[in-house]
Amino acid sequence: MAFILAIVFVAIANILLLNVLVALFNVTVQNVQEQSHDLWRYQRFLIVNEYSRKTLLPPPFNILYYIFIIIQYLLTRC
């Protein structure tokens, strides 16, 4: 009789521990999903910020852009 009760106890304990493990994994997955969304938005911001600072012209012609920026700066400064 005690052996059967021990088997039932171990089976119930295993089921409860497995349920706790699934709950912990669920919380971990939710935290990772929230962080991944924030990380995606931050990386998207970095990409947009990087491309907003680049010139529109390719390297042989970007000297024209820099000359224009210098002239514009000098005109606004005066």
N, C-alpha and C positions, 0 to 999 in steps of 0.2 A: 504494500500500500504506500509506503514512504517513497519507494522508487518511482511509482507512477506520479505522485505529487511533485517529486523533484523534476521529472521530465516535463510536466505541465508548467511548473514554475520557470524552468529554463526556456521553454517555448514562448511563454508570455513575455518573459524578460527580453528575449531576442526580438520579438515583434515590436515591443515598446522602444527598444534601443534603435531598431531600424527606422521607426517612425521619427524619432528624435534626429537621427542622421539625415533623413530626407528633409526635415524642417530646416536644419542648419544649412544644407546645400541650397535650399530655396532662398533663404535669407542672403547667402553669399552671392547667388546668381542675381538677385535684385540689386544688391549693392554694386556689383560689377556693371550691370546694365546702366545704372544711373551715372556711374563714373565714366563709362564709355561714351555716353551721350555728351557729357561735359567735355571730355577729351576731344571728341570729334569736332565740337563747336570751336574749341580753342585752336585746334590744328587748321580748321577752315579759316579762322581769323588770321592765322599766321600766313597762310597761302595768299589770301586776298590782300593782306598788308604788304607782302613781298612783291606781288605783281602791281600793286598801285604805285610803288616807288620806282619801278623800272621804266625805262624810256620806251616809247612806241617804235622808235626807229631801230633798225639793225646796226651793229657796230660800225660799219664804215660811215654811216650817216648820222650817228648819234652826236657827233661833234657839232652839228647844226643845232641840235636840241640844246646842248649845253651853252652854246653861244647865245641862243635865244633866252635861256634862263638868266644868264649873266646880264644881258641887256635889260631884261624885265626887272631884275633886282636893282640895277642902277637907276632905272627910271622911277621906280617906286621909292627909292631911297632919297631922291632929290626933291 
